[in-house]
Amino acid sequence: PRGGDVGAAPAPGANGAAPGAGDEASSPGATALPGAAGYTMADVARAVEDEMALHVDDVLSRRLRLSFVDAAAAWEAAPAVARLMANRLGWASIEPELERFRQHLALEFGADPAGLHLAVTGS
């Protein structure tokens, strides 16, 4: 943003790195989240850093509202979102957050997480 533009969004790559460059947890860039809603890992990082989201459901349901649009896509996105959040918020493990989000999907959206497949790697 230009000097004095309070609240202006930073230009892509404003941190000196090309958008999408590097590890998604440290430099999320334009890595797309699953589904057709068009959200990216940069949207997740913004929710954590600028909007103080503290849980996966804060990001995927309350900030981005992906859970409302496509619960299966939100569940598929959850591990990558949790890894980024763990990196930014200092979590030791993503599994408790994934379980919290699974319960949230079941309670709030009637989603059957048992029927949704989730590949968790690198907690």
PyMOL commands that place a pseudoatom at each C-alpha (Angstrom):
pseudoatom trace, name=CA, resn=PRO, resi=1, chain=A, elem=C, hetatm=0, pos=[0.000, 0.000, 0.000]
pseudoatom trace, name=CA, resn=ARG, resi=2, chain=A, elem=C, hetatm=0, pos=[1.003, 3.572, -0.480]
pseudoatom trace, name=CA, resn=GLY, resi=3, chain=A, elem=C, hetatm=0, pos=[2.071, 5.525, 2.553]
pseudoatom trace, name=CA, resn=GLY, resi=4, chain=A, elem=C, hetatm=0, pos=[-0.935, 6.805, 4.427]
pseudoatom trace, name=CA, resn=ASP, resi=5, chain=A, elem=C, hetatm=0, pos=[-3.391, 4.259, 2.952]
pseudoatom trace, name=CA, resn=VAL, resi=6, chain=A, elem=C, hetatm=0, pos=[-4.781, 2.934, 6.209]
pseudoatom trace, name=CA, resn=GLY, resi=7, chain=A, elem=C, hetatm=0, pos=[-6.352, -0.480, 5.794]
pseudoatom trace, name=CA, resn=ALA, resi=8, chain=A, elem=C, hetatm=0, pos=[-5.289, -0.878, 2.168]
pseudoatom trace, name=CA, resn=ALA, resi=9, chain=A, elem=C, hetatm=0, pos=[-4.566, -4.447, 1.148]
pseudoatom trace, name=CA, resn=PRO, resi=10, chain=A, elem=C, hetatm=0, pos=[-0.925, -5.180, 0.327]
pseudoatom trace, name=CA, resn=ALA, resi=11, chain=A, elem=C, hetatm=0, pos=[-0.057, -5.769, -3.291]
pseudoatom trace, name=CA, resn=PRO, resi=12, chain=A, elem=C, hetatm=0, pos=[0.578, -9.394, -4.314]
pseudoatom trace, name=CA, resn=GLY, resi=13, chain=A, elem=C, hetatm=0, pos=[4.131, -10.298, -3.440]
pseudoatom trace, name=CA, resn=ALA, resi=14, chain=A, elem=C, hetatm=0, pos=[4.461, -7.193, -1.254]
pseudoatom trace, name=CA, resn=ASN, resi=15, chain=A, elem=C, hetatm=0, pos=[6.537, -9.187, 1.214]
pseudoatom trace, name=CA, resn=GLY, resi=16, chain=A, elem=C, hetatm=0, pos=[9.282, -9.472, -1.393]
pseudoatom trace, name=CA, resn=ALA, resi=17, chain=A, elem=C, hetatm=0, pos=[8.446, -13.017, -2.461]
pseudoatom trace, name=CA, resn=ALA, resi=18, chain=A, elem=C, hetatm=0, pos=[6.569, -14.018, -5.549]
pseudoatom trace, name=CA, resn=PRO, resi=19, chain=A, elem=C, hetatm=0, pos=[2.974, -15.003, -4.810]
pseudoatom trace, name=CA, resn=GLY, resi=20, chain=A, elem=C, hetatm=0, pos=[2.817, -18.700, -3.999]
pseudoatom trace, name=CA, resn=ALA, resi=21, chain=A, elem=C, hetatm=0, pos=[6.576, -18.985, -3.496]
pseudoatom trace, name=CA, resn=GLY, resi=22, chain=A, elem=C, hetatm=0, pos=[7.918, -21.151, -0.705]
pseudoatom trace, name=CA, resn=ASP, resi=23, chain=A, elem=C, hetatm=0, pos=[6.229, -23.273, 1.904]
pseudoatom trace, name=CA, resn=GLU, resi=24, chain=A, elem=C, hetatm=0, pos=[2.496, -22.629, 2.258]
pseudoatom trace, name=CA, resn=ALA, resi=25, chain=A, elem=C, hetatm=0, pos=[2.806, -22.298, 6.039]
pseudoatom trace, name=CA, resn=SER, resi=26, chain=A, elem=C, hetatm=0, pos=[5.335, -19.485, 5.872]
pseudoatom trace, name=CA, resn=SER, resi=27, chain=A, elem=C, hetatm=0, pos=[4.432, -17.862, 2.552]
pseudoatom trace, name=CA, resn=PRO, resi=28, chain=A, elem=C, hetatm=0, pos=[0.914, -18.906, 1.542]
pseudoatom trace, name=CA, resn=GLY, resi=29, chain=A, elem=C, hetatm=0, pos=[0.621, -16.862, -1.651]
pseudoatom trace, name=CA, resn=ALA, resi=30, chain=A, elem=C, hetatm=0, pos=[-2.123, -17.810, -4.057]
pseudoatom trace, name=CA, resn=THR, resi=31, chain=A, elem=C, hetatm=0, pos=[-2.352, -21.536, -3.286]
pseudoatom trace, name=CA, resn=ALA, resi=32, chain=A, elem=C, hetatm=0, pos=[-6.031, -22.263, -3.899]
pseudoatom trace, name=CA, resn=LEU, resi=33, chain=A, elem=C, hetatm=0, pos=[-8.256, -23.900, -1.316]
pseudoatom trace, name=CA, resn=PRO, resi=34, chain=A, elem=C, hetatm=0, pos=[-10.426, -26.786, -2.536]
pseudoatom trace, name=CA, resn=GLY, resi=35, chain=A, elem=C, hetatm=0, pos=[-13.800, -25.974, -4.035]
pseudoatom trace, name=CA, resn=ALA, resi=36, chain=A, elem=C, hetatm=0, pos=[-15.060, -23.427, -6.520]
pseudoatom trace, name=CA, resn=ALA, resi=37, chain=A, elem=C, hetatm=0, pos=[-15.364, -20.479, -4.101]
pseudoatom trace, name=CA, resn=GLY, resi=38, chain=A, elem=C, hetatm=0, pos=[-11.975, -19.069, -5.121]
pseudoatom trace, name=CA, resn=TYR, resi=39, chain=A, elem=C, hetatm=0, pos=[-10.371, -18.743, -1.694]
pseudoatom trace, name=CA, resn=THR, resi=40, chain=A, elem=C, hetatm=0, pos=[-6.601, -19.033, -1.265]
pseudoatom trace, name=CA, resn=MET, resi=41, chain=A, elem=C, hetatm=0, pos=[-4.145, -19.701, 1.537]
pseudoatom trace, name=CA, resn=ALA, resi=42, chain=A, elem=C, hetatm=0, pos=[-3.448, -15.957, 1.496]
pseudoatom trace, name=CA, resn=ASP, resi=43, chain=A, elem=C, hetatm=0, pos=[-7.079, -15.471, 2.586]
pseudoatom trace, name=CA, resn=VAL, resi=44, chain=A, elem=C, hetatm=0, pos=[-6.419, -17.884, 5.461]
pseudoatom trace, name=CA, resn=ALA, resi=45, chain=A, elem=C, hetatm=0, pos=[-3.251, -16.023, 6.483]
pseudoatom trace, name=CA, resn=ARG, resi=46, chain=A, elem=C, hetatm=0, pos=[-5.145, -12.714, 6.385]
pseudoatom trace, name=CA, resn=ALA, resi=47, chain=A, elem=C, hetatm=0, pos=[-7.901, -14.154, 8.616]
pseudoatom trace, name=CA, resn=VAL, resi=48, chain=A, elem=C, hetatm=0, pos=[-5.305, -15.271, 11.180]
pseudoatom trace, name=CA, resn=GLU, resi=49, chain=A, elem=C, hetatm=0, pos=[-3.058, -12.219, 11.089]
pseudoatom trace, name=CA, resn=ASP, resi=50, chain=A, elem=C, hetatm=0, pos=[-5.510, -9.372, 10.470]
pseudoatom trace, name=CA, resn=GLU, resi=51, chain=A, elem=C, hetatm=0, pos=[-8.822, -10.733, 11.752]
pseudoatom trace, name=CA, resn=MET, resi=52, chain=A, elem=C, hetatm=0, pos=[-7.445, -12.674, 14.746]
pseudoatom trace, name=CA, resn=ALA, resi=53, chain=A, elem=C, hetatm=0, pos=[-8.978, -16.036, 13.821]
pseudoatom trace, name=CA, resn=LEU, resi=54, chain=A, elem=C, hetatm=0, pos=[-7.856, -18.620, 16.388]
pseudoatom trace, name=CA, resn=HIS, resi=55, chain=A, elem=C, hetatm=0, pos=[-9.453, -21.864, 15.170]
pseudoatom trace, name=CA, resn=VAL, resi=56, chain=A, elem=C, hetatm=0, pos=[-9.995, -23.647, 11.855]
pseudoatom trace, name=CA, resn=ASP, resi=57, chain=A, elem=C, hetatm=0, pos=[-13.753, -23.098, 12.142]
pseudoatom trace, name=CA, resn=ASP, resi=58, chain=A, elem=C, hetatm=0, pos=[-13.101, -19.381, 12.703]
pseudoatom trace, name=CA, resn=VAL, resi=59, chain=A, elem=C, hetatm=0, pos=[-11.415, -19.286, 9.300]
pseudoatom trace, name=CA, resn=LEU, resi=60, chain=A, elem=C, hetatm=0, pos=[-13.404, -21.729, 7.188]
pseudoatom trace, name=CA, resn=SER, resi=61, chain=A, elem=C, hetatm=0, pos=[-16.871, -21.013, 8.586]
pseudoatom trace, name=CA, resn=ARG, resi=62, chain=A, elem=C, hetatm=0, pos=[-16.868, -17.516, 10.049]
pseudoatom trace, name=CA, resn=ARG, resi=63, chain=A, elem=C, hetatm=0, pos=[-14.304, -15.562, 8.008]
pseudoatom trace, name=CA, resn=LEU, resi=64, chain=A, elem=C, hetatm=0, pos=[-14.356, -17.248, 4.581]
pseudoatom trace, name=CA, resn=ARG, resi=65, chain=A, elem=C, hetatm=0, pos=[-17.740, -18.995, 4.970]
pseudoatom trace, name=CA, resn=LEU, resi=66, chain=A, elem=C, hetatm=0, pos=[-16.511, -21.915, 2.857]
pseudoatom trace, name=CA, resn=SER, resi=67, chain=A, elem=C, hetatm=0, pos=[-18.295, -24.367, 5.163]
pseudoatom trace, name=CA, resn=PHE, resi=68, chain=A, elem=C, hetatm=0, pos=[-21.620, -22.766, 4.206]
pseudoatom trace, name=CA, resn=VAL, resi=69, chain=A, elem=C, hetatm=0, pos=[-20.889, -23.025, 0.489]
pseudoatom trace, name=CA, resn=ASP, resi=70, chain=A, elem=C, hetatm=0, pos=[-19.239, -26.459, 0.365]
pseudoatom trace, name=CA, resn=ALA, resi=71, chain=A, elem=C, hetatm=0, pos=[-18.717, -28.425, 3.589]
pseudoatom trace, name=CA, resn=ALA, resi=72, chain=A, elem=C, hetatm=0, pos=[-16.772, -31.158, 1.764]
pseudoatom trace, name=CA, resn=ALA, resi=73, chain=A, elem=C, hetatm=0, pos=[-14.349, -28.584, 0.322]
pseudoatom trace, name=CA, resn=ALA, resi=74, chain=A, elem=C, hetatm=0, pos=[-13.957, -27.004, 3.762]
pseudoatom trace, name=CA, resn=TRP, resi=75, chain=A, elem=C, hetatm=0, pos=[-13.143, -30.419, 5.265]
pseudoatom trace, name=CA, resn=GLU, resi=76, chain=A, elem=C, hetatm=0, pos=[-10.652, -31.080, 2.470]
pseudoatom trace, name=CA, resn=ALA, resi=77, chain=A, elem=C, hetatm=0, pos=[-9.014, -27.698, 3.106]
pseudoatom trace, name=CA, resn=ALA, resi=78, chain=A, elem=C, hetatm=0, pos=[-8.858, -28.170, 6.882]
pseudoatom trace, name=CA, resn=PRO, resi=79, chain=A, elem=C, hetatm=0, pos=[-5.428, -29.878, 7.139]
pseudoatom trace, name=CA, resn=ALA, resi=80, chain=A, elem=C, hetatm=0, pos=[-3.635, -27.215, 5.064]
pseudoatom trace, name=CA, resn=VAL, resi=81, chain=A, elem=C, hetatm=0, pos=[-5.458, -24.451, 6.931]
pseudoatom trace, name=CA, resn=ALA, resi=82, chain=A, elem=C, hetatm=0, pos=[-4.550, -26.052, 10.280]
pseudoatom trace, name=CA, resn=ARG, resi=83, chain=A, elem=C, hetatm=0, pos=[-0.882, -26.389, 9.260]
pseudoatom trace, name=CA, resn=LEU, resi=84, chain=A, elem=C, hetatm=0, pos=[-0.699, -22.703, 8.339]
pseudoatom trace, name=CA, resn=MET, resi=85, chain=A, elem=C, hetatm=0, pos=[-2.452, -21.742, 11.573]
pseudoatom trace, name=CA, resn=ALA, resi=86, chain=A, elem=C, hetatm=0, pos=[-0.161, -24.017, 13.621]
pseudoatom trace, name=CA, resn=ASN, resi=87, chain=A, elem=C, hetatm=0, pos=[2.830, -22.269, 12.113]
pseudoatom trace, name=CA, resn=ARG, resi=88, chain=A, elem=C, hetatm=0, pos=[1.436, -18.788, 12.785]
pseudoatom trace, name=CA, resn=LEU, resi=89, chain=A, elem=C, hetatm=0, pos=[-0.092, -19.488, 16.213]
pseudoatom trace, name=CA, resn=GLY, resi=90, chain=A, elem=C, hetatm=0, pos=[2.487, -21.897, 17.634]
pseudoatom trace, name=CA, resn=TRP, resi=91, chain=A, elem=C, hetatm=0, pos=[0.333, -25.007, 17.921]
pseudoatom trace, name=CA, resn=ALA, resi=92, chain=A, elem=C, hetatm=0, pos=[2.206, -28.232, 18.699]
pseudoatom trace, name=CA, resn=SER, resi=93, chain=A, elem=C, hetatm=0, pos=[-0.275, -30.386, 16.746]
pseudoatom trace, name=CA, resn=ILE, resi=94, chain=A, elem=C, hetatm=0, pos=[-3.099, -29.902, 14.260]
pseudoatom trace, name=CA, resn=GLU, resi=95, chain=A, elem=C, hetatm=0, pos=[-5.097, -32.981, 15.265]
pseudoatom trace, name=CA, resn=PRO, resi=96, chain=A, elem=C, hetatm=0, pos=[-7.097, -31.318, 18.094]
pseudoatom trace, name=CA, resn=GLU, resi=97, chain=A, elem=C, hetatm=0, pos=[-8.135, -28.531, 15.713]
pseudoatom trace, name=CA, resn=LEU, resi=98, chain=A, elem=C, hetatm=0, pos=[-9.144, -31.003, 13.018]
pseudoatom trace, name=CA, resn=GLU, resi=99, chain=A, elem=C, hetatm=0, pos=[-11.291, -32.887, 15.542]
pseudoatom trace, name=CA, resn=ARG, resi=100, chain=A, elem=C, hetatm=0, pos=[-12.842, -29.602, 16.703]
pseudoatom trace, name=CA, resn=PHE, resi=101, chain=A, elem=C, hetatm=0, pos=[-13.620, -28.700, 13.083]
pseudoatom trace, name=CA, resn=ARG, resi=102, chain=A, elem=C, hetatm=0, pos=[-15.050, -32.179, 12.375]
pseudoatom trace, name=CA, resn=GLN, resi=103, chain=A, elem=C, hetatm=0, pos=[-17.416, -31.766, 15.321]
pseudoatom trace, name=CA, resn=HIS, resi=104, chain=A, elem=C, hetatm=0, pos=[-18.324, -28.255, 14.153]
pseudoatom trace, name=CA, resn=LEU, resi=105, chain=A, elem=C, hetatm=0, pos=[-19.230, -29.530, 10.660]
pseudoatom trace, name=CA, resn=ALA, resi=106, chain=A, elem=C, hetatm=0, pos=[-21.345, -32.318, 12.118]
pseudoatom trace, name=CA, resn=LEU, resi=107, chain=A, elem=C, hetatm=0, pos=[-23.183, -30.062, 14.577]
pseudoatom trace, name=CA, resn=GLU, resi=108, chain=A, elem=C, hetatm=0, pos=[-23.673, -26.914, 12.511]
pseudoatom trace, name=CA, resn=PHE, resi=109, chain=A, elem=C, hetatm=0, pos=[-23.976, -28.287, 8.976]
pseudoatom trace, name=CA, resn=GLY, resi=110, chain=A, elem=C, hetatm=0, pos=[-25.128, -31.856, 9.450]
pseudoatom trace, name=CA, resn=ALA, resi=111, chain=A, elem=C, hetatm=0, pos=[-22.070, -32.920, 7.474]
pseudoatom trace, name=CA, resn=ASP, resi=112, chain=A, elem=C, hetatm=0, pos=[-20.993, -36.505, 7.951]
pseudoatom trace, name=CA, resn=PRO, resi=113, chain=A, elem=C, hetatm=0, pos=[-17.230, -36.184, 8.389]
pseudoatom trace, name=CA, resn=ALA, resi=114, chain=A, elem=C, hetatm=0, pos=[-16.996, -39.969, 8.597]
pseudoatom trace, name=CA, resn=GLY, resi=115, chain=A, elem=C, hetatm=0, pos=[-18.022, -39.965, 4.943]
pseudoatom trace, name=CA, resn=LEU, resi=116, chain=A, elem=C, hetatm=0, pos=[-15.531, -37.230, 4.076]
pseudoatom trace, name=CA, resn=HIS, resi=117, chain=A, elem=C, hetatm=0, pos=[-11.996, -38.388, 3.468]
pseudoatom trace, name=CA, resn=LEU, resi=118, chain=A, elem=C, hetatm=0, pos=[-9.153, -36.455, 5.035]
pseudoatom trace, name=CA, resn=ALA, resi=119, chain=A, elem=C, hetatm=0, pos=[-5.487, -36.993, 4.353]
pseudoatom trace, name=CA, resn=VAL, resi=120, chain=A, elem=C, hetatm=0, pos=[-3.457, -35.570, 7.214]
pseudoatom trace, name=CA, resn=THR, resi=121, chain=A, elem=C, hetatm=0, pos=[0.281, -35.378, 6.736]
pseudoatom trace, name=CA, resn=GLY, resi=122, chain=A, elem=C, hetatm=0, pos=[2.898, -33.382, 8.566]
pseudoatom trace, name=CA, resn=SER, resi=123, chain=A, elem=C, hetatm=0, pos=[1.299, -32.262, 11.807]
for i in range(1, 123): cmd.bond("trace and resi %d" % i, "trace and resi %d" % (i + 1))
show_as sticks, trace
zoom trace
